[in-house]
Amino acid sequence: MIDQPVCLTLIVPHRLRDEVFDYLTEQSDLVSGFTAAQGSGHGTEVRLLTAAERVKGHADQTIVQVVLSGTDASRLLDRLRVSFAGTKLVYWTIPVTERGAID
């Protein structure tokens, strides 16, 4: 059976951004690189932690995406659950049907 690649997306609160970046960089046996972008969290499940977020009505977040094998994604999630317990990081995975680089 082939271990299909997935895209693991993490929604990271602004206050944890640098810590998560450092952590992912340290997981070099699983993570060869990742992409990050600014995001705004909206909805009843989103915690607005600062006065500025409450005024704006959304949480400042970072969207982190990592493409890796499904097995490695599971291993990384297990590690994240231990290292970031209680932080309410949101994640999901989706299958990657094709990947490459345009030269």
Secondary structure, DSSP 8 states (H G I E B T S, - for coil): ----EEEEEEEEEGGGHHHHHHHHHH-TTT-S--EEEEEEE-STT----SHHHHHHTSEEEEEEEEEEEHHHHHHHHHHHHHHTTTS--EEEEEE--------
